[in-house]
Amino acid sequence: MHTPDTLRIHSIESFGTHDGPGIRLVIFAQGCQFRCLYCANPDTWDPHGGRELSLDEIVRLAVSQQPFFGKRGGVTISGGEPTLQRVALLALFKKLHAAGINTALDSNGRLLNEEVKALLEETDYLLLDVKHIDDAWHQRLTGVSNQSVLEVAAWREQTGKTMWLRYVLVPGWTDQPEYLHRLGEHFKDYRSIARMEIQPYHRLGVHKWEALGKTYELDNVDPPGREALQKVVNIFSNYFKEVVVN
């Protein structure tokens, strides 16, 4: 199999603290199959957009920042959806591990095939985005089913490797108590889940939708307040050992 020696990326964030443990170099990969109504970066959707960066350049950048990582930090590949470039990422993660740098992958869970499984085996932390536990609501939010997301979670659990769940709280869309409890019940016995991260909905990417000539359908939705967030923390705390608002 030919292994690509480049990664098509959208952007890079140094000293990231919201995408995995510790201080991290965060690479945002280009391309995504979801069409989340609240997406803050719709400019990542096009798999042909962004720019190419060689795997060796990424490794050199990571090594140059390695002194800041400490014992917990490392490199996170986010997106977009990174598994669209799974073969290149597997090669990259092997190079990073050879340099003594841990890896994290932020994924929407849309894909699970042998290549993705190989990548996940090389991934120290899987940050799995669960958009909604109810399939009909998930399809309204993203345009696709959540079946593959749950399959990725189940496979990760089977391997015993660490996973964080991430949940975007959108008032009127993902804050229904009955579904929050259902999500908790679904995952409560998973031993691989080290953390549940609640990510409050925000409107910071609305201008990008406008710039791309796209209609932003959640224009009348406001970010959740402190009380609404606390209610979700209280519910999830019944099921997960660590719940944080990211």
VENZIHU-V836745 format. One record per backbone hydrogen bond with DSSP energy under -1.0 kcal/mol. NH is the residue of the N-H (numbers start at 1). CO is the residue of the C=O. Records with the same first field share a line. If there is no record, write none. Layout:
NH: CO + CO
This chain:
7: 53
9: 51
10: 28
11: 28
13: 26
16: 24
24: 16
25: 74
26: 13
27: 76
28: 11
29: 78
30: 8
31: 44
32: 45
35: 142
37: 141
39: 36
44: 41
45: 42
49: 46
51: 9
53: 7
55: 5
58: 54
59: 55
60: 56
61: 57
62: 58
63: 59
64: 60
65: 61
68: 65
69: 66
73: 69
75: 102
76: 25
77: 104
78: 27
81: 31
84: 81
85: 82
86: 83
89: 85
90: 86
91: 87
92: 88
93: 89
94: 90
95: 91
96: 92
97: 93
98: 94
99: 95
100: 97
101: 96
104: 75
105: 125
106: 77
107: 127
117: 113
118: 114
119: 115
120: 116
121: 117
123: 120
125: 103
126: 162
127: 105
128: 164
129: 107
130: 166
138: 134
139: 135
140: 136
141: 137
142: 138
143: 139
150: 146
151: 147
152: 148
153: 149
154: 150
155: 151
156: 152
157: 153
158: 154
159: 155
160: 156
163: 192
164: 126
165: 195
166: 128
167: 197
169: 199
173: 170
174: 170
180: 176
181: 177
182: 178
183: 179
184: 180
185: 181
186: 182
187: 183
188: 184
190: 187
194: 163
196: 242
197: 165
198: 244
199: 167
201: 169
206: 203
208: 205
209: 205
210: 206
211: 207
212: 208
213: 210
214: 209
221: 218
229: 225
230: 226
231: 227
232: 228
233: 229
234: 230
235: 231
236: 232
237: 233
238: 235
239: 236
240: 236
244: 196
246: 198
